[in-house]
């Protein structure tokens, strides 16, 4: 691209930069800067530490020179050609490197770089290190519990965490800043452990008491607080990809209805300190581990969430990708089309991983008290398709399956220890015949009874309406016609033309008829459900009168069918009355169809019951129908087998084996990251060779060991982290110029890095300070339409690709697709949300009232108490002066209509503090 | 340069980057930027964030991206195919062009969502509209788009587009260049936002207007939410989400409050000197306040002449909405907004999705967009803005040469049309071609990212220089500029 003649001085400026920028590039080709990165990107995956195809390695200049089986790569042959250059520039598809489908061709410019370097003598630093053996990669090596280092800083440090952190100080030439002030510590603990700031009462409880006397006790009480599960549940919902269902309009396409049962399980499990390994096992295989325990089956929402109506491949690919990233920090997804370029994961390994999941489908189980699965139910995984084979897709193309080899479940060789034991699991009858769960028949009965009551109420209403219409009609008959009209218009409420009673009455009668038949239908449905429940129990118990009961059930179901068609016919009759003249013909056809259906149902009901006749069993679960076959209708039913493959159980056991080098490290890293803001290993889902090594590897291993050895207790890890001196440090930068210069990114943890509060914490804090936050637990997600009025904690808001809350989205709530770390953007839309939203304005009003009521009546007292309540910091003199000045200005600017200028000024001050940087910041 | 840009605020043309770096921040001015940078240092010593300056001298400063949701029939808009009328009612196999259905030629399709529409429609559907030659170039445009036709000498029509997703996920694909099943990737607008600094610090640099489908409602993806388009309503009284106080709050009281917030933040700065988050927060409040103040003015059409408003069709019910959006787009470009993404017919799967009643559907929708788009092109030109404003007219795919049902056309990925105008694009040219039936793009075939590459090139950006570590982009993501349509 040649620079163009500029139009504007602006471009002149730009051009100067352009030429200036070009200049250094011509200083000659440098091995480390120009050559090595190129080879690393294009060649190392096959000719480096991971693989040595053709015996060739290119990861150091020495190895380059040494060459492979076909000889020296760098020196000229007799024809004056250099092999390396020949191969990368060849146009012969059999010759050129990288081979077809294995990577992009070298560009002419890139070949030129290699050529220049070789021609200039191929010089490289002497001390160049070759890539290490992948088995030596830190994350693939077995975890060994590191010894706790001796304290290196006299007097500093509270627990072993600090001993490890302190080691880094020595190496990095930095030292820890002091402890944060008590009020900052208190706010930090509350927001971090329970997701809201302390209430006034909670603040008063520790006021004036030395930190040493309340800190650890507060930690204990917050870890035991039910709010803790809501706070940390949301963290894990990010990592495990919680999403409510979404689709096009009413069509379910992704995730599952009622998936919130899984969310509730997460929160309950965290509050109960359910071991992490147990949680992972249940999420992957509760249906094989606890097949008839609905409480535990909720955990498999983790798998139900990946459900996708249309495409099995993208469903399972997502499953493999996120099981890998979430639990293991491995990017299996990079091995879908070809062998992994950085890690020893072959393409076949990707499909072996997929094979664990190949049999699974999703179904919805009936919950106590509700037989209608549209209203409630537990979505969960089960092995519905145990026979389906897994094949490798050549180059990842789903149209190109290699059917010559069935891929069996397995794990990458580098991570295999012991033997992977896959044993089929024989399921209890309650799992394969869920209708036998003790509550299922009752749930259907309860539903039918509820429906009958509702129909009765409706009928009563229609009866009253009919009586009123009849009364009016008889009165109207007594009056001349024109008398009716003025009466209707004088009522004033309605401008609609008065309808003559001749028209009202038949409609009211038809409405009543529909209601009456609806009530009859509800009665018949209840009868049918009762009879079928009795017959089903008789069948299970092998009662001698079972055939008789079966006959009654068949009859009752037929009666219900008659009632249903009768009701449908009445419905059409009503439509006919209401219809505009031009629609009447079409409705007449409908009426005919309805009559025919009724006649058919009556005939069926009149026929004697034959031995071959059956009744429809009441269901205890329903398979969630997929549409993989593009037939424009649901795929054929997938049954509930009595045998599960045991594949996922085996996988879960492998993942949670204490010997697994990755699982505990990945979990400990997440826990650390969500407390401290910076992970120890920065790529939380990528522990492979492409990810960054941990900044404090021993600390990570020690935390991982503590996690495993405490019985995978997450609360144990929370305790270790928040009780450390490293956690308790100030985040202040005052006087820390030297440390900033040495370690600007705080990699050595010489201070706390301040954090932007997560979206949920921002909204929950606003409502909590206003005394309005509804802390109740569980239940269906709050739909978008109800969110503006809802005071529930934010994690209960509907959260899917279709529906997300605007305020929360503005503050970077979890991306639905994946969220291993939260974004921490600072954008103007956040400022608009905080300055303008009803949420903030309403909260400011309430908070000001609350503070005033609790005695902060003087201006300075009010400012001080607002500062400490809203921001968790003590106001300085200068801050009080500034606030005071603004309050005075507000009072002067108050409009005459605003009757209490003093109160307004207080509200505005609170509004300003809610907009303070430190409100959305965890110091 | 023959049209004058608005006077920028008291500060001279200062890039947002420079503005924010004054406050001690990295490129995006965000903690996110800092985070990416931290991570990048760990993984690649070579990477540096974009500087906000173009990589080479640009031809275009702004982009207006018009996207017709649902799939516009290429045969009934910009790619006439008389053979369809000749063979109407016959099945494709009965025509001399039976080989278009050779399975090998159909292999590029990647279906995610078999929605029962099917993809092969065999019975040829005759053209539903007439065509005339227009302008000096004599390019044929259908009678449904007379106003665009009037401007045809400004257009470069590309008749040889193809994509791979036969479902409306192709909308996402047209914006990001990736098939939906590959995951979520930044859209073109997000890359531009990431790569270039602002032309006006009072307005967002990347704006989205119109309803977007749920699978296509974000832009930043791995670049982060800071690079999502800011959704805008064409309503001067309420243009932005949270754009004005939702409870009574006088401007005077708000002003006192914002001054106080700034002062208190600065006072805290004693404790946290050079804290990038604090500086970013202060800057974000200033930008928010300026946006809140400037946006209503940008959308206030009262100073526009009656002639201009009539030109855009704002006085006519059928094109009032889209006309307002076009006029707003011109005003926003005038004020230095970089990338304006406008969706027409969003909602459901997209209004242009004429599986049945194509004639009624397309003639009605064309009536909504044709006059406003024609007005936009003419208005940009007469104000001397077209030279540096690139207008794109695109859709996710074309429609089948065969009939669906009685009178519709199905989704068609193998060949369809888009056009570009302004911003250094050649006018009055047709590039590429489909076969006689409009089935396959056969000449100078272009995947959707070639459109991206062309736009980036005109903006002076090299997409390879925008990559961030840990996010491998493929050759197909970058695409190739289309030199034949570049002036």
Boltz contact constraints between the chains, C-beta under 6 A:
constraints:
  - contact:
      token1: [A, 1]
      token2: [B, 56]
      max_distance: 6.0
  - contact:
      token1: [A, 3]
      token2: [B, 57]
      max_distance: 6.0
  - contact:
      token1: [A, 4]
      token2: [B, 57]
      max_distance: 6.0
  - contact:
      token1: [A, 7]
      token2: [B, 1]
      max_distance: 6.0
  - contact:
      token1: [A, 8]
      token2: [B, 1]
      max_distance: 6.0
  - contact:
      token1: [A, 11]
      token2: [B, 57]
      max_distance: 6.0
  - contact:
      token1: [A, 14]
      token2: [B, 53]
      max_distance: 6.0
  - contact:
      token1: [A, 37]
      token2: [B, 46]
      max_distance: 6.0
  - contact:
      token1: [A, 104]
      token2: [B, 475]
      max_distance: 6.0
  - contact:
      token1: [A, 310]
      token2: [B, 113]
      max_distance: 6.0
  - contact:
      token1: [A, 311]
      token2: [B, 112]
      max_distance: 6.0
  - contact:
      token1: [A, 314]
      token2: [B, 181]
      max_distance: 6.0
  - contact:
      token1: [A, 630]
      token2: [B, 114]
      max_distance: 6.0
  - contact:
      token1: [A, 632]
      token2: [B, 116]
      max_distance: 6.0
  - contact:
      token1: [A, 682]
      token2: [B, 39]
      max_distance: 6.0
  - contact:
      token1: [A, 682]
      token2: [B, 42]
      max_distance: 6.0
  - contact:
      token1: [A, 692]
      token2: [B, 42]
      max_distance: 6.0
  - contact:
      token1: [A, 692]
      token2: [B, 43]
      max_distance: 6.0
  - contact:
      token1: [A, 732]
      token2: [B, 271]
      max_distance: 6.0
  - contact:
      token1: [A, 733]
      token2: [B, 272]
      max_distance: 6.0
  - contact:
      token1: [A, 733]
      token2: [B, 273]
      max_distance: 6.0
  - contact:
      token1: [A, 734]
      token2: [B, 271]
      max_distance: 6.0
  - contact:
      token1: [A, 745]
      token2: [B, 38]
      max_distance: 6.0
  - contact:
      token1: [A, 801]
      token2: [B, 214]
      max_distance: 6.0
  - contact:
      token1: [A, 802]
      token2: [B, 214]
      max_distance: 6.0
  - contact:
      token1: [A, 806]
      token2: [B, 241]
      max_distance: 6.0
  - contact:
      token1: [A, 812]
      token2: [B, 225]
      max_distance: 6.0
  - contact:
      token1: [A, 817]
      token2: [B, 184]
      max_distance: 6.0
  - contact:
      token1: [A, 823]
      token2: [B, 32]
      max_distance: 6.0
  - contact:
      token1: [A, 823]
      token2: [B, 224]
      max_distance: 6.0
  - contact:
      token1: [A, 823]
      token2: [B, 225]
      max_distance: 6.0
  - contact:
      token1: [A, 824]
      token2: [B, 31]
      max_distance: 6.0
  - contact:
      token1: [A, 825]
      token2: [B, 30]
      max_distance: 6.0
  - contact:
      token1: [A, 825]
      token2: [B, 32]
      max_distance: 6.0
  - contact:
      token1: [A, 825]
      token2: [B, 224]
      max_distance: 6.0
  - contact:
      token1: [A, 825]
      token2: [B, 225]
      max_distance: 6.0
  - contact:
      token1: [A, 825]
      token2: [B, 226]
      max_distance: 6.0
  - contact:
      token1: [A, 826]
      token2: [B, 30]
      max_distance: 6.0
  - contact:
      token1: [A, 826]
      token2: [B, 31]
      max_distance: 6.0
  - contact:
      token1: [A, 826]
      token2: [B, 280]
      max_distance: 6.0
  - contact:
      token1: [A, 826]
      token2: [B, 281]
      max_distance: 6.0
  - contact:
      token1: [A, 826]
      token2: [B, 284]
      max_distance: 6.0
  - contact:
      token1: [A, 827]
      token2: [B, 226]
      max_distance: 6.0
  - contact:
      token1: [A, 827]
      token2: [B, 284]
      max_distance: 6.0
  - contact:
      token1: [A, 828]
      token2: [B, 284]
      max_distance: 6.0
  - contact:
      token1: [A, 828]
      token2: [B, 287]
      max_distance: 6.0
  - contact:
      token1: [A, 828]
      token2: [B, 288]
      max_distance: 6.0
  - contact:
      token1: [A, 828]
      token2: [B, 291]
      max_distance: 6.0
  - contact:
      token1: [A, 831]
      token2: [B, 284]
      max_distance: 6.0
  - contact:
      token1: [A, 831]
      token2: [B, 285]
      max_distance: 6.0
  - contact:
      token1: [A, 831]
      token2: [B, 288]
      max_distance: 6.0
  - contact:
      token1: [A, 832]
      token2: [B, 242]
      max_distance: 6.0
  - contact:
      token1: [A, 832]
      token2: [B, 288]
      max_distance: 6.0
  - contact:
      token1: [A, 833]
      token2: [B, 242]
      max_distance: 6.0
  - contact:
      token1: [A, 836]
      token2: [B, 242]
      max_distance: 6.0
  - contact:
      token1: [A, 836]
      token2: [B, 244]
      max_distance: 6.0
  - contact:
      token1: [A, 836]
      token2: [B, 245]
      max_distance: 6.0
  - contact:
      token1: [A, 836]
      token2: [B, 246]
      max_distance: 6.0
  - contact:
      token1: [A, 837]
      token2: [B, 242]
      max_distance: 6.0
  - contact:
      token1: [A, 837]
      token2: [B, 246]
      max_distance: 6.0
  - contact:
      token1: [A, 838]
      token2: [B, 246]
      max_distance: 6.0
  - contact:
      token1: [A, 838]
      token2: [B, 247]
      max_distance: 6.0
  - contact:
      token1: [A, 841]
      token2: [B, 247]
      max_distance: 6.0
  - contact:
      token1: [A, 878]
      token2: [B, 267]
      max_distance: 6.0
  - contact:
      token1: [A, 879]
      token2: [B, 267]
      max_distance: 6.0
  - contact:
      token1: [A, 882]
      token2: [B, 263]
      max_distance: 6.0
  - contact:
      token1: [A, 886]
      token2: [B, 256]
      max_distance: 6.0
  - contact:
      token1: [A, 886]
      token2: [B, 260]
      max_distance: 6.0
  - contact:
      token1: [A, 889]
      token2: [B, 256]
      max_distance: 6.0
  - contact:
      token1: [A, 890]
      token2: [B, 253]
      max_distance: 6.0
  - contact:
      token1: [A, 890]
      token2: [B, 256]
      max_distance: 6.0
  - contact:
      token1: [A, 893]
      token2: [B, 252]
      max_distance: 6.0
  - contact:
      token1: [A, 893]
      token2: [B, 253]
      max_distance: 6.0
  - contact:
      token1: [A, 908]
      token2: [B, 253]
      max_distance: 6.0
  - contact:
      token1: [A, 908]
      token2: [B, 257]
      max_distance: 6.0
  - contact:
      token1: [A, 912]
      token2: [B, 257]
      max_distance: 6.0
  - contact:
      token1: [A, 912]
      token2: [B, 260]
      max_distance: 6.0
  - contact:
      token1: [A, 912]
      token2: [B, 261]
      max_distance: 6.0
  - contact:
      token1: [A, 915]
      token2: [B, 261]
      max_distance: 6.0
  - contact:
      token1: [A, 916]
      token2: [B, 264]
      max_distance: 6.0
  - contact:
      token1: [A, 917]
      token2: [B, 265]
      max_distance: 6.0
  - contact:
      token1: [A, 917]
      token2: [B, 278]
      max_distance: 6.0
  - contact:
      token1: [A, 917]
      token2: [B, 281]
      max_distance: 6.0
